């Protein structure tokens, strides 16, 4: 536990090489599937997001996934693999990974489902299957408003409708504004925070930004003054509370 805490603190302090070294040594000592998956997930995130060493990241995520379908860190690793596939342009593999995730139990999907749906839709869109992506985006936009990928799914859906299916744009705008106004106020959490939750929140800022940027565009076409004002207030609050 002490070694693991040292690795986590090194990551939070920006000492990435030290964190990688510590987690690598810990990976050889993991006695349970949960421990092994969590350590490999942490290593994968360091390689992916801090060092841009995607091959090593994929190896770590795959080891985490192999720890079992009921392990929460394994489920998280599947989601990271989806994102990695999108970044690498391996959309078919990303789609298969997403479908594997969606076959897992609700317990391990919890807190990850909206993001998984977002990356699944991204894979479909990149493959040119934008019509097939719509149900996935609709499901994602119906998720927890506190999750940034709920707003991001609604934003992607609006963008698709605005670009390809103009007759459905108004409904997509209404959905996007509806998600935005339900985003709960940010609650400050007294330190110390769990390092993985801190890191996860930081790297999810891009999803809030995607949602906010598309919402700003959508509000230009809103004619109802009440809806427009509610959308603008939500946009201002999201940018103030969720974005740096």
C-alpha positions as CSV (number, residue, x, y, z in Angstrom):
1,X,0.0,0.0,0.0
2,X,2.8,2.4,0.8
3,X,4.5,1.7,-2.6
4,X,1.2,2.3,-4.4
5,X,0.6,5.5,-2.5
6,X,4.1,6.7,-3.5
7,X,3.4,5.9,-7.1
8,X,0.1,7.8,-7.0
9,X,1.7,10.8,-5.4
10,X,4.5,10.8,-8.0
11,X,1.9,10.8,-10.7
12,X,0.0,13.7,-9.1
13,X,3.2,15.7,-8.7
14,X,4.2,15.2,-12.3
15,X,7.0,12.7,-11.7
16,X,5.9,10.4,-14.5
17,X,9.0,8.4,-14.8
18,X,9.1,7.6,-11.1
19,X,5.4,6.7,-11.2
20,X,5.9,4.3,-14.1
21,X,8.8,2.7,-12.3
22,X,6.8,2.2,-9.1
23,X,3.7,0.9,-10.9
24,X,5.8,-1.5,-13.0
25,X,7.4,-3.0,-9.9
26,X,4.0,-3.2,-8.2
27,X,2.5,-5.0,-11.3
28,X,4.7,-7.9,-10.5
29,X,3.4,-8.2,-7.0
30,X,-0.4,-8.0,-7.5
31,X,-2.0,-10.9,-5.8
32,X,-5.7,-10.4,-6.8
33,X,-7.4,-9.7,-10.1
34,X,-8.6,-6.3,-8.8
35,X,-5.0,-5.3,-7.8
36,X,-3.5,-6.4,-11.1
37,X,-6.2,-4.7,-13.2
38,X,-5.9,-1.4,-11.2
39,X,-2.2,-1.3,-11.5
40,X,-2.2,-2.1,-15.2
41,X,-4.9,0.5,-15.8
42,X,-2.8,3.1,-14.0
43,X,0.3,2.1,-16.1
44,X,-1.7,2.3,-19.3
45,X,-3.0,5.8,-18.5
46,X,0.5,7.0,-17.8
47,X,1.8,5.6,-21.1
48,X,-1.2,6.9,-23.0
49,X,-1.9,10.3,-21.6
50,X,1.4,11.3,-20.1
51,X,4.1,9.8,-22.3
52,X,2.2,9.2,-25.6
53,X,3.5,5.7,-25.8
54,X,0.4,4.1,-27.2
55,X,1.8,0.6,-27.8
56,X,2.8,0.2,-24.2
57,X,-0.6,1.7,-23.1
58,X,-2.5,-0.9,-25.2
59,X,-0.4,-3.8,-23.7
60,X,-1.3,-2.6,-20.2
61,X,-5.0,-2.2,-21.0
62,X,-5.2,-5.6,-22.5
63,X,-3.6,-7.2,-19.4
64,X,-6.1,-5.3,-17.3
65,X,-9.0,-6.6,-19.4
66,X,-7.7,-10.1,-19.1
67,X,-8.3,-10.0,-15.3
68,X,-11.9,-10.7,-15.8
69,X,-15.3,-9.3,-16.9
70,X,-16.5,-8.6,-13.4
71,X,-13.5,-6.5,-12.4
72,X,-14.2,-2.7,-12.4
73,X,-10.7,-1.7,-13.4
74,X,-11.0,-4.2,-16.3
75,X,-14.2,-2.4,-17.5
76,X,-12.4,0.9,-17.3
77,X,-9.5,-0.5,-19.3
78,X,-12.0,-1.5,-22.1
79,X,-13.2,2.1,-22.2
80,X,-9.6,3.4,-22.5
81,X,-9.0,0.9,-25.3
82,X,-11.9,2.3,-27.2
83,X,-10.5,5.8,-26.9
84,X,-7.0,4.5,-27.9
85,X,-8.5,2.9,-31.0
86,X,-10.2,6.1,-32.0
87,X,-6.9,8.0,-31.6
88,X,-5.1,5.4,-33.7
89,X,-7.8,5.1,-36.3
90,X,-8.5,1.5,-35.5
91,X,-12.3,1.9,-35.6
92,X,-13.3,-1.7,-36.2
93,X,-11.4,-2.8,-33.1
94,X,-12.8,0.1,-31.1
95,X,-16.3,-0.9,-32.1
96,X,-15.7,-4.6,-31.1
97,X,-14.2,-3.4,-27.8
98,X,-17.3,-1.2,-27.2
99,X,-19.7,-4.1,-27.9
100,X,-17.7,-6.3,-25.6
101,X,-18.1,-3.7,-22.9
102,X,-21.8,-3.4,-23.5
103,X,-22.2,-7.1,-22.8
104,X,-20.7,-6.7,-19.3
105,X,-22.9,-6.5,-16.2
106,X,-24.5,-3.2,-15.0
107,X,-22.2,-3.1,-11.9
108,X,-19.0,-2.8,-13.8
109,X,-20.6,-0.5,-16.5
110,X,-21.7,2.0,-13.8
111,X,-20.1,5.3,-14.2
112,X,-18.6,4.3,-17.6
113,X,-21.6,3.7,-19.8
114,X,-22.0,7.2,-21.2
115,X,-18.3,7.3,-22.2
116,X,-18.4,3.9,-23.8
117,X,-21.4,4.9,-25.9
118,X,-19.6,8.1,-26.9
119,X,-16.6,6.2,-28.2
120,X,-18.8,3.6,-29.9
121,X,-20.5,6.4,-31.7
122,X,-17.2,8.0,-32.6
123,X,-16.1,4.7,-34.2
124,X,-19.3,4.4,-36.2
125,X,-19.0,8.0,-37.4
126,X,-15.4,7.6,-38.4
127,X,-16.4,4.4,-40.4
128,X,-19.0,6.5,-42.2
129,X,-22.0,4.8,-40.5
130,X,-23.5,8.0,-39.2
131,X,-27.1,6.8,-39.4
132,X,-26.1,3.7,-37.3
133,X,-24.4,6.0,-34.8
134,X,-27.7,7.9,-34.0
135,X,-29.2,5.3,-31.6
136,X,-25.9,5.1,-29.7
137,X,-25.8,8.9,-29.4
138,X,-29.4,9.0,-28.3
139,X,-28.7,6.4,-25.6
140,X,-25.6,8.3,-24.5
141,X,-27.5,11.6,-24.3
142,X,-30.1,9.9,-22.1
143,X,-27.5,9.2,-19.4
144,X,-26.5,10.9,-16.2
145,X,-26.3,14.7,-16.8
146,X,-23.4,14.9,-14.3
147,X,-21.3,12.8,-16.7
148,X,-19.6,15.0,-19.4
149,X,-20.1,12.3,-22.1
150,X,-23.9,12.7,-21.8
151,X,-23.5,16.3,-22.9
152,X,-20.9,15.3,-25.5
153,X,-23.2,12.6,-27.0
154,X,-26.1,15.2,-27.2
155,X,-23.7,17.6,-28.9
156,X,-22.5,15.0,-31.5
157,X,-26.1,14.1,-32.2
158,X,-27.0,17.8,-32.8
159,X,-24.0,18.2,-35.1
160,X,-25.0,15.2,-37.1
161,X,-28.6,16.4,-37.4
162,X,-27.5,19.9,-38.3
163,X,-25.2,18.6,-41.0
164,X,-27.2,15.7,-42.6
165,X,-30.8,15.7,-41.4
166,X,-32.0,19.3,-41.1
167,X,-35.7,18.4,-40.3
168,X,-34.5,16.8,-37.1
169,X,-32.3,19.7,-35.9
170,X,-34.9,21.3,-33.7
171,X,-35.4,18.1,-31.7
172,X,-31.6,17.7,-31.4
173,X,-31.3,21.3,-30.1
174,X,-34.0,20.7,-27.5
175,X,-32.3,17.5,-26.4
176,X,-28.9,19.3,-26.1
177,X,-30.3,22.2,-24.1
178,X,-32.3,19.8,-21.9
179,X,-29.1,17.9,-21.0
180,X,-27.2,21.1,-20.3
181,X,-29.8,22.6,-17.9
182,X,-29.8,19.3,-15.9
183,X,-26.0,19.3,-15.4
184,X,-25.7,19.6,-11.6
185,X,-23.8,22.3,-9.9
186,X,-20.2,21.5,-9.3
187,X,-19.5,20.3,-5.7
188,X,-16.1,21.0,-4.3
189,X,-14.6,17.9,-2.6
190,X,-12.3,18.5,0.4
191,X,-8.8,17.0,-0.1
192,X,-7.5,14.4,-0.1
193,X,-9.3,13.2,-3.1
194,X,-8.7,9.8,-4.6
195,X,-5.9,10.2,-7.1
196,X,-7.6,8.2,-9.9
197,X,-10.8,10.2,-9.6
198,X,-8.8,13.5,-9.7
199,X,-7.0,12.3,-12.8
200,X,-10.2,11.0,-14.5
201,X,-12.0,14.3,-14.0
202,X,-9.1,16.3,-15.4
203,X,-8.8,14.3,-18.6
204,X,-12.6,14.4,-19.2
205,X,-12.5,18.2,-19.6
206,X,-12.5,17.7,-23.4
207,X,-15.9,16.2,-23.3
208,X,-17.3,19.2,-21.4
209,X,-15.7,21.5,-23.9
210,X,-17.1,19.6,-26.9
211,X,-20.6,19.8,-25.4
212,X,-20.2,23.5,-24.5
213,X,-18.9,24.5,-27.9
214,X,-21.7,22.7,-29.7
215,X,-24.3,24.1,-27.3
216,X,-23.1,27.6,-28.2
217,X,-23.6,27.0,-31.9
218,X,-27.0,25.4,-31.2
219,X,-28.3,28.4,-29.2
220,X,-28.0,30.6,-32.3
221,X,-30.9,28.8,-33.8
222,X,-33.2,28.8,-30.7
223,X,-36.1,31.1,-31.3
224,X,-38.0,30.5,-28.0
225,X,-36.6,33.2,-25.6
226,X,-37.1,31.1,-22.5
227,X,-35.3,28.1,-23.9
228,X,-32.5,30.3,-25.2
229,X,-32.1,32.0,-21.8
230,X,-32.0,28.7,-20.0
231,X,-29.5,27.3,-22.5
232,X,-27.3,30.4,-22.1
233,X,-27.4,30.2,-18.4
234,X,-26.5,26.5,-18.4
235,X,-23.7,27.2,-20.9
236,X,-22.2,29.9,-18.7
237,X,-22.3,27.7,-15.6
238,X,-20.8,24.7,-17.4
239,X,-17.9,26.8,-18.7
240,X,-17.4,28.4,-15.3
241,X,-17.6,25.3,-13.2
242,X,-16.3,22.5,-15.5
243,X,-13.7,24.1,-17.7
244,X,-10.4,25.7,-16.8
